[in-house]
């Protein structure tokens, strides 16, 4: 039975504390503070690694865009004060840390009985600041986190 990998990833990500309480969009967004968007990425077929038994190692790649209001104020040098922008980046970093933890626990999206996830990892250790939209109020920073999921597709296995 074929499983929609996009839906499986959405359901999986909704378990992340930094995502579960925020609006989550798929391949579209009307960005506001704390909105999240999942963007799928094509994976080149040259990444597919066939095995003699008919199974194929494949990759599913996606990016989470995270929109955060951003401050143009200088950092305050008071003891214990954390600026909004620093705090927002830490919130996005927590998504990366959560994905890494799920990989360590071998807790993966359910791609169905014909697919076994081998690994799930962010492509970078830190979020990427993609840009700042200063045409809206409040201004929004767009951070990205890209994630790769390698899985074994056994749907065309000759023997088990």
Phi, psi and omega in degrees: 000130181278137179247136176288109183295327177298313179295322179297320179292318178301309180300321179295312183294333179293351175276344182287126182305327181280349182251324189302331183262007184243154173299134181239126181246158180236114179056018175198148175200146167247086197298133171222170181306132178073005175288150178235148179225138173257128176241125178280154178232143177285144176249123181301141181293340178295343176286338180294129181244103181282147176246161186299334181277001179098349177285158182223128174278123184234169180230134173246125183237139176211164179234138173258121173262135184236120182259128182227138173296147186230147181257141175260015179277146175294154178295137177274137184261041176272142178301132177082356181276130176244124180293154181304317183294322178293317179296319179296318179297322178296324178294320177290321177301326180297331176294315178300314180297322179295316179298316178299318179296318179297322177297316179299326180274358184057037176258108188234166171299149180274103180269009176097174186288340180267004180225133176240118180290130180266321180199156177217117184216144170294152180277352179215160179279341184228154176294155177254131174276108184280331181167175180231128176263104181267003180272356178245162177237123355288160176300146182240131171266143177245113178257147178233150176223116178260142185227137176247137175238117175264131182218153178264118177267113183254014185296336181244026178295139179279321178218160180241000000 
